[in-house]
């Protein structure tokens, strides 16, 4: 008799669920996981080696559990790039932005509490909510994937959630959320509970606009979540961080695991921060390539959501999974992310993007799988 997960005493809210993940297939071009396609420059690799070598001499000791040097470096980066002063007391770091989200939900969510997000959006918000025993509420979006503000306010007033997630630029759709909308949601959340509002800015460096970091002033229940995975080209590092009122930073330390950030992780992240200017030049290249993908797909007649991220959502397909398979058969892996009628492609190198656009052209000419007539999208 076989024994599987259904035979284990798993919590009821986890039964029938699937773990987060994207297929990693052996194909020439992989544009499905929103990674930065450019390897770290050699001077940075050498600096990482130096810093890790220094850290290795003390690996018999626990790392700085408060990561003070790293938080200071992250605060300096935020101050420089967002044009708004941030101190280390406003910053907390963890193993990827997912651990930041987990710690926030462990602190402000949990059994008997609720969280709301506006879907389609980053699926880990719902998954981590379930993992922490937080009841998840799926909030509304308009057909053009903007947040339906009136309906969102109504949902917040009715459900009185403990945590509100706003993703900007939004994943998987790519569109940014205006500051006015975030402010309106924050005010609605404070009137209803009050509750924590978490703005997930994982892709903000690719945005046409600026970070919402200045909104932190006078709003102690607002949190900005970031990552080094995308703009820094350091997905393998697993370093995420948040900016918030010092009281929030103090609160999440109630649930953090002891010495949760290794000395090697801290040393690598500090080396990357020393090369910020170089890494952000790659971001500018990717923004230009993203815009080229938008223009190319629209030129082929596809409906494309406005993108402020390093990826593009395009459609509309009668059968998006069949379209995904057709593109895959031509050597390019994109993401079938579960939004009916749509696919998502990450901006890669110029050669990778050429291969993707060629695959889409071949799909149209050889298979005849043309998109449905496009509908006007709002910016």
ROPA-279797 format. One record per residue (C-alpha): residue in three letters; x, y, z. Coordinates in steps of 0.05 Angstrom, whole numbers, plus 5000, padded with zeros to 4 digits. Each point is the difference from the previous one (the first is absolute). Layout:
ROPA-279797
alaXYZ/...
This chain:
ROPA-279797
unk500050005000/unk502850684980/unk500750555051/unk499450734979/unk498950705026/unk492549885007/unk501549465052/unk503950495044/unk496650425054/unk500950644959/unk496150625021/unk493350044966/unk501350674966/unk506149704965/unk496649384971/unk499150014925/unk504950584992/unk506150024954/unk506850275019/unk502550634965/unk504549874941/unk501450094927/unk502349464952/unk507550004987/unk500749664933/unk506249884960/unk498750474942/unk504550514964/unk496350615026/unk496850055069/unk495850625011/unk495149755052/unk502550205070/unk501450754996/unk507449915013/unk505150524979/unk503449674939/unk506750335010/unk505349655043/unk503350415054/unk505850414973/unk506949715014/unk502250575047/unk494049865044/unk501349254999/unk507150155024/unk497450465055/unk495149475022/unk505749515004/unk504050485043/unk494250145048/unk498149275006/unk507249815013/unk500150515057/unk493449725028/unk502649294994/unk505450145051/unk494650085053/unk495049474979/unk501149665067/unk496250585029/unk492750194989/unk498750584952/unk497650685021/unk492849825017/unk497750714988/unk503950094934/unk501650725019/unk505350124946/unk495549714946/unk493950395023/unk504250635000/unk502149864928/unk492949864978/unk497650645033/unk505350404963/unk497849674934/unk492750175012/unk501750715020/unk504250094936/unk495249684950/unk493250205030/unk502150715018/unk497249915070/unk504149935064/unk499949325032/unk504149765059/unk502149305020/unk494750025055/unk494850014943/unk502849394964/unk499649265013/unk503049444956/unk498549274992/unk501049404953/unk496350284939/unk493950435000/unk495949375013/unk503049945069/unk498550745011/unk492749864982/unk500049385044/unk502650395060/unk494950554989/unk494349494998/unk502849645061/unk500050665037/unk493650334976/unk496049414971/unk499149295025/unk494149585024/unk493750405008/unk502750564957/unk499250174926/unk504050274942/unk497550284934/unk503450094932/unk497450214932/unk500649434951/unk502949814953/unk506250195039/unk506149675032/unk497549315019/unk504849945059/unk495950515039/unk494249515003/unk504649395009/unk503850305058/unk493550245031/unk497449285000/unk506749765027/unk499650475059/unk492749825014/unk497650684974/unk493349994964/unk501050254928/unk495050454965/unk500550124925/unk498450724984/unk497550274933/unk503550294939/unk497150324938/unk500349664932/unk506250414983/unk503349725064/unk499950675037/unk497249975071/unk492650135004/unk500650525054/unk492650065017/unk499349245006/unk506649965038/unk497750515051/unk493549625008/unk503849345010/unk504650315052/unk494250315037/unk496149354999/unk505549515017/unk504250465045/unk506549624982/unk506150025045/unk504850044940/unk499050324932/unk504749834943/unk501150474941/unk505049784947/unk503150554957/unk502249874947/unk495249425002/unk502149294986/unk497849684954/unk496650574963/unk505750515003/unk495950635011/unk501750505055/unk495150245053/unk499550765007/unk502050315066/unk493050295006/unk497049304998/unk504849755054/unk498450605044/unk492549874991/unk500949275019/unk504250195060/unk494750485025/unk494649484990/unk504149485038/unk501250475059/unk492750185003/unk497849275000/unk504849695051/unk505350314999/unk504549514962/unk506849934968/unk500850184927/unk505849664965/unk502350294933/unk504049484962/unk505050374957/unk504149404975/unk500450304930/unk500250745016/unk506850144969/unk497049834932/unk494250485009/unk498750624959/unk498250355065/unk503150065069/unk499849595063/unk494350115049/unk505150045056/unk498450735016/unk493049785020/unk502949695063/unk500350695033/unk494450055051/unk497349304983/unk502749515052/unk495649434974/unk503050034930/unk505649534978/unk504150014935/unk502849314981/unk505949934952/unk504849484973/unk507049954972/unk498049434953/unk497850414941/unk503550664990/unk506449765034/unk500149364959/unk500749605064/unk494349515000/unk504749465026/unk501950445059/unk493149995032/unk500050695032/unk493750405012/unk498750595044/unk494750485024/unk499650745018/unk495150225053/unk499250375066/unk505249765051/unk494349695041/unk498549534943/unk507349804996/unk499949865074/unk493549604994/unk502449524946/unk506149835042/unk495149665048/unk499149444949/unk506649984963/unk504149375008/unk506650095038/unk505750214954/unk495449924940/unk504850354951/unk506649634992/unk506650375001/unk501149784927/unk493350304979/unk501550655035/unk506950054970/unk497549864929/unk494450515006/unk504850535025/unk504649874941/unk494250094952/unk498150665032/unk507050254986/unk498549914925/unk493150314998/unk501650494944/unk502549454953/unk494149545015/unk494950544988/unk502950104930/unk497749304984/unk493150205024/unk499850564949/unk501849504945/unk494549535023/unk494950565001/unk501750164927/unk499449264983/unk493349955037/unk497450584959/unk502449674937/unk496149385018/unk493850415012/unk500750344932/unk501649354965/unk494149625029/unk495250574986/unk502750034929/unk498049274993/unk492950175023/unk500449765072/unk496750335059/unk505550225048/unk499150255071/unk503950635016/unk506349775035/unk504350345053/unk503749365015/unk505249564966/unk494749584968/unk494050074953/unk493149695003/unk497149874931/unk493849674970/unk494449894990/unk499949264982/unk494049544996/unk504649475030/unk505950315035/unk503149335019/unk499949774927/unk503450664980/unk505249895056/unk501449304972/unk500750274929/unk505250515023/unk503649475041/unk500349544939/unk504050564967/unk505250005055/unk497550565044/unk497149915070/unk495150545023/unk495249985059/unk492949744998/unk498250335066/unk492749815005/unk496950654976/unk494949764949/unk501850214929/unk506850295018/unk507349815003/unk506050355031/unk507050084971/unk506150265037/unk504450514966/unk506549654983/unk506250184961/unk499050294930/unk501549324969/unk495149655047/unk494550504985/unk501249924925/unk499249255008/unk493550115038/unk497150484948/unk502149524944/unk496549435036/unk493650405006/unk500350184926/unk501049274982/unk494349805044/unk495450484963/unk502449824930/unk500649255008/unk494549855049/unk495350574986/unk499150115074/unk498550754997/unk497850395060/unk492950225011/unk498750734982/unk503650455049/unk496250435049/unk502550695021/unk504149985063/unk500650585049/unk506950245020/
